[in-house]
Amino acid sequence: MPSIEEQYGWPWKFASSLQKAGLPLDNSCPSASTAASSLLNKAFDASGPPTAAIAMAKASTENYPGVRGLGAWNGIEGPGGIVITDLVSVAGLSTCELESGGIAGLSDPKILADIIADATRIWPASSIQAGPYKYFAKQQVFEKRPGDGWMLYLPKPLTVKQVPEARELIPVMENRQQKGTLIVSVIDEPFSADNPERVKVANAIEVRLADQDLLPLFTEL
């Protein structure tokens, strides 16, 4: 297991990237037993997680042997709210989840793509999914594999020939080399799970990837 200081640094770096979407660092509050307790402290500042946030994480009763979850939110419940959760386990699994509602900056495909690319530099991501919860809960093709939704990152170079249904394939670079591809199903507007045509395209991308053994099972990640 990483130290709490090291683990808390990952969502801090991610929250720093989210400033591209107009989400300031100083609005982030650490996880706590009550909302009121959370609002008393800051989860992040310009130099990292403050001492108080680290102390709260160390004292948290929500940490179980072998598994540790850390998180932050912007103090808003409902529209405009945003939550970051980072989970690690002794088995080597690390997941980060971002939940948001009504954040205009995250509806901009270029900004979202930039943030996803930043996330791949924080975590050695085996996949990143972006889209509405409804799509991943009810509409994606394979229950045991990542879904495309609006965007899907896979750590491998992909070509138009391999995924012709994609509206855009964005190479994700590091040290001047392509380490992965962001598969985009919609480029002219945010993805909507209530639009059958958008869902159809995302489903087709998933089937195409699976047929070529390019869409791994969650158990393989």
N, C-alpha and C positions, 0 to 999 in steps of 0.2 A: 504493500500500500504506500502511496506517496504521503508525504507529510501534509497536514492540513494547510500549511502555508503554501506549499507547492500546488496542491489541488485548487485552492481558492484563487491562485494566480491565473488559472485557465479561464474561468468565467469572467475575471476582471479584464483579461485581454479581449475576450469576446464582447463584453460590454463596451470596451473602448472602441471596437469596430462598429458597434451599433450606433455610435454617435453620427455615423454617416447617414443614418435614417432619422436624425433629429432627436435622438434619445440621450440626454445628458447623463454623464456618470454620477453626478451628485444627487440625482433623484433615486438612486438605487438603495434599497433597504435590505438588511440581512434577514435570513429566516429566523423566526422566533415562535414561541408558543402561542402568542396572540398578535393580532395586527397592530395593536397599540404599542406593544413592546418592540415590534419590528421598526415602527416609525420613529423610535427614539434614537436610532443609530443609522449610520451610512454604511452600505456594503462596500463601496468603492470610492476612491478619490484618485487624483491624477497620478499618484505614485504606487497605487495598489490597494489591496484590502486593508483598511485601518486596523489598529491593534484591537479595538473594541469588537469588530466583526470577527476577527480571528478567535478572540476569547470566547465569544458567544458560540462559535462553531465547536470549540473544544469542550465546552460545557454542555452542549446539546445532548439531550436524552434520546434524540432520534437516530443517533449513530449506533448501528448494530455490529457485532463482531463479523468481520469479513466484508462488510458493505458500509459505504459512507456516502451520504448525499449532502451536498451543499447547494445553496440557492440564494437568489436575490429577486426582488420585485421592485417596481417603481412607485409603490404606495397607492396605486389606483386599482380599484375593483371594477370590473366591467369594461366598457369601451375605453380605449386608451391605456388599459393595463397591460403589463408585460412581466413575464416570469421567466427566469433562467434557472434551470436545475441541472446540476452536474453530479453524476453517480459513478462511483468506482467500486470495484470488488477485488478481493484477493485472487480471484480467478483470472484477472487481467482484463475484464470487461470495463469499458469506460463509455458512458453515454452522456450526451448533453441534449437537453430539450429546451426549446424556446417556444413559449406560448404567448400570443399577443392578440389584441383585438382593437381594430380601428386605428392602427398605426399607419399613417399615410406614407411615410418613408419606405415601409416594407412592401408597399404596393408598386413601387418603382422597380421594374425588372433589372435595370442596371445596378441599382444600389443593392438589391437583394443578392444578385450574382457576386458582387464584390464582397459582401459580408460572408457568403458561403465560401468563397475562395480564402478569405482570412481565416475562417474556421478550420480549413484543412491545414493551415500552418500552425495552429494551436494544438490540435489533436491529429494523430495519424489516422484520419478518418477512413473507414472501410466503406461507408456510405453516408450520405446526407440527403434527407428528404425535406422538401419544402412544399407546403400546400395546406388546404383546409383539413381540419380534423375529420370532417365528414367523409372526405374522399378516402383517407387511409383507414377509417373505421368500417366503411360499408361498401366502397366502390372499387377499390383496387383489385386487380385480378387475382393475385396470389397472397393468401393469408400469411404464408411463412417466408415471404421475400419482401425486400423493400419495394415501395410503390413510387411511381414517377410523380403523380400529382402535377404541380406546376414545374418543379425542378428536381432533378435527381443527380447527385454527384456520385461517380464511381471512380476509384483510383486506377484508371487505365485509359490509354488513348483510344478514342472511338472515332469512326469516320461516318460520313453521310451514307455510304454504301451499307454500313452495318445497321444504322438506325435512320432509315429514310423518312419515317413518320415524325421525327423530331423537327420542331420549327427552328431550332438553333442548337448547335453544339459548340460550347465555349471551352476552349482548352484552359486548364488550370496549370499554371507554370510555377516552377521553383528552381532557382539557380539556372535559369535559362533552359530548363528542360520541362517537357510536359509530363506531369505526374498523374493527371486525371482529366476527366471530362465532366462538364456540367450539361446535362441533357434537359433542354427547355421545351415544354409542350405548348406554351403560349408566349408570344413576344409582344403583342400589341395591347394587352390589358392584363390585369390580374386573373389568375385562374379561378373559375367558379365551379364548385361541385354541383351547382344547380343548372349548369349548362350541359346538356347531353352531348353536344358536339365536342366540348372540351374534355369531358370524361372519356369519350370514345377515343380521342387521340392519345390521351395518357395511357389508357388500357392497351392500345395497339403498340405503344412503345414498350410496355412491360412484356407483352407477348413476344415481340421481336427479340428483345434482349434474352428472354428465357430460352427461346428456340435456339439461340446461338451459345447457350451456356455462359452468358455474360451477366446474368442477374442472380447473385448468390442467395442461398438460403440464409436466414438469420443465424442458424446454428453454425454456419461456415464463417461468419464475420468475426 
